[in-house]
């Protein structure tokens, strides 16, 4: 739903765990004051900043096709300072890192040897394309795996229960964008913002990534 001049956003449907963030229910929708969203963003940003200052490493995780171009652009800009997954999640990435990291190394070696040729000649190589989409944000410029994350920023948590489950098992804190129908308990630091509000998501994501120091 759109924004009102009163500083309140209307949404349809809500999960009981989101009740602390809601102003009330009216005209078939629930209302979130913008101040609540700003407060949750500031809290998450503070945690991200503290973890990065302590030497922690962030990952950005997304499965939404609408947000993938922004994730890739920010990933290229940040280089080796941040890991990212723009199109999906490989099961076991966190819980079976040793095996996944070997696959990342293999991808890095092949990319270094043949990636430019495939792109320049526009060759059809479905397997490479699939692996490239999976691992392009998890390999350094030298072709080695990026560090395992100390915190995850999850853009559409409703679509990624496996990511949140793995993060919980590995005791990795999570920041995520939640609409009113998302259980806020799925995330360590929820930000009250529907992933469907693309312009606001862009602004929020850029604000978070700008906190991460570039190496």
C-alpha positions in Angstrom: 0.0 0.0 0.0 1.1 3.6 -0.4 2.4 6.1 2.1 0.2 8.7 3.8 1.1 12.3 4.8 0.6 11.4 8.4 3.8 9.3 8.5 1.9 6.0 8.6 2.0 3.1 6.1 -1.1 0.9 5.5 -0.6 -2.9 5.0 -3.0 -5.8 4.5 -2.7 -8.7 6.9 -0.4 -9.1 9.9 1.4 -11.7 11.9 0.9 -11.7 15.7 4.7 -11.3 16.3 4.6 -8.0 14.5 2.0 -6.5 16.9 4.7 -4.3 18.7 5.3 -2.5 15.5 1.7 -1.8 14.5 -0.3 1.3 15.3 -3.7 -0.4 14.8 -6.1 -1.8 12.3 -8.6 0.1 10.2 -10.4 -0.1 6.8 -9.2 -3.7 6.2 -5.5 -3.0 6.8 -3.0 -2.5 9.6 -0.9 0.6 10.0 2.8 1.0 10.8 4.2 4.5 11.8 7.2 5.4 9.7 9.0 6.2 13.0 8.9 2.4 13.8 10.5 1.6 10.5 13.2 4.2 11.0 13.8 3.0 14.6 14.2 -0.6 13.4 16.6 0.5 10.6 18.8 2.5 13.0 19.0 -0.5 15.4 20.0 -2.9 12.6 22.5 -0.3 11.2 24.1 0.1 14.6 24.5 -3.7 15.0 26.0 -4.0 11.5 28.4 -1.1 12.2 29.5 -2.7 15.5 30.1 -6.1 13.9 32.1 -4.6 11.0 34.2 -2.4 13.3 35.1 -5.6 15.2 36.4 -7.2 12.0 33.2 -9.1 11.2 32.2 -9.9 7.6 28.7 -9.3 6.2 26.8 -11.2 3.5 23.9 -9.8 1.5 21.3 -12.5 0.5 18.4 -12.2 -1.9 16.2 -14.4 -4.2 14.0 -11.7 -5.7 14.6 -11.1 -9.4 13.5 -7.5 -9.0 16.3 -6.8 -6.4 19.0 -8.9 -8.0 20.4 -6.1 -10.2 20.9 -3.8 -7.2 22.5 -6.6 -5.2 25.0 -7.4 -8.0 25.8 -3.7 -8.5 26.4 -3.2 -4.8 28.4 -6.4 -4.7 30.7 -5.2 -7.5 31.1 -1.9 -5.8 32.1 -3.5 -2.5 34.4 -6.0 -4.0 35.9 -8.3 -1.5 34.5 -6.3 1.5 31.2 -8.1 1.4 29.8 -11.4 0.2 26.5 -11.6 -1.6 24.0 -14.1 -3.1 21.8 -12.3 -5.7 19.6 -15.1 -7.2 19.2 -17.8 -4.6 20.8 -19.9 -1.9 22.7 -23.1 -2.1 21.6 -25.4 0.7 24.4 -26.1 3.2 26.3 -22.9 2.4 26.6 -22.1 6.1 26.3 -25.6 7.6 28.4 -27.4 5.1 30.9 -24.7 4.3 33.9 -26.9 3.8 32.2 -28.7 0.8 30.7 -25.5 -0.6 34.0 -23.6 -0.4 35.6 -26.3 -2.5 32.9 -25.7 -5.2 33.6 -22.0 -4.9 37.3 -22.6 -5.5 36.6 -24.7 -8.6 34.3 -22.0 -9.9 37.0 -19.4 -9.3 39.6 -21.4 -11.1 37.4 -22.0 -14.1 36.2 -18.3 -14.2 39.8 -17.1 -14.2 40.7 -19.5 -17.1 37.5 -19.3 -19.2 35.1 -16.6 -17.9 36.3 -13.8 -20.1 36.2 -16.0 -23.2 32.7 -17.2 -22.5 31.5 -13.7 -22.0 33.4 -12.2 -25.0 32.3 -14.9 -27.4 28.8 -15.1 -25.9 29.1 -18.9 -25.7 26.2 -21.0 -24.5 27.4 -22.8 -21.3 24.4 -23.5 -19.1 26.3 -25.2 -16.3 28.8 -22.3 -16.0 25.9 -19.8 -16.1 24.1 -21.6 -13.3 27.2 -21.9 -11.1 28.1 -18.3 -11.9 24.8 -17.1 -10.6 25.3 -19.2 -7.4 28.8 -18.3 -6.5 29.8 -15.0 -8.2 29.3 -13.1 -5.0 31.1 -15.6 -2.8 34.5 -15.6 -4.5 37.3 -13.1 -4.2 39.1 -11.3 -7.0 41.9 -13.9 -6.6 39.5 -16.8 -7.0 39.4 -17.9 -3.3 36.2 -18.2 -1.2 35.2 -15.0 0.7 35.1 -15.4 4.5 32.1 -17.0 6.1 29.6 -14.4 7.3 29.4 -12.9 10.8 26.1 -11.3 9.9 23.5 -11.7 7.1 21.3 -9.1 5.6 18.3 -10.9 4.1 16.1 -9.0 1.7 13.1 -11.3 1.4 13.1 -13.6 4.4 9.6 -15.1 3.7 11.1 -16.8 0.6 14.3 -18.0 2.4 13.5 -20.1 5.4 16.5 -22.3 4.7 18.9 -19.4 5.0 17.4 -18.3 8.3 17.5 -21.9 9.6 21.2 -22.3 8.7 22.0 -18.9 10.2 20.3 -19.9 13.5 22.1 -23.2 13.7 25.4 -21.4 13.2 24.5 -18.6 15.6 24.9 -16.0 12.9 22.7 -12.9 13.5 20.3 -11.8 10.7 19.0 -8.4 9.6 16.0 -8.6 7.3 13.2 -6.6 5.7 9.8 -7.8 7.1 6.3 -6.9 6.1 3.4 -7.2 8.6 2.7 -10.8 7.6 6.3 -11.9 8.3 7.0 -13.5 11.7 9.5 -11.0 13.2 10.9 -13.8 15.3 12.6 -15.3 12.2 15.2 -12.6 12.3 17.5 -11.2 14.9 17.0 -7.6 13.8 13.9 -7.1 11.7 13.4 -3.9 9.7 9.8 -3.0 9.2 9.7 -2.6 5.4 7.8 -4.6 2.8 10.2 -6.1 0.2 7.6 -5.1 -2.4 8.2 -1.3 -1.8 11.1 -1.3 -4.3 12.2 2.4 -4.0 12.3 2.3 -0.2 14.1 -1.1 -0.3 16.8 0.4 -2.6 17.3 3.4 -0.2 17.4 1.1 2.9 19.8 -1.3 1.3 22.2 1.4 0.1 22.1 2.9 3.6 23.1 -0.4 5.1 25.8 -1.2 2.6 27.4 2.2 3.0 28.2 1.3 6.6 30.4 -1.6 5.5 34.1 -0.4 5.2 35.6 -1.0 1.7 38.9 -2.9 1.7 
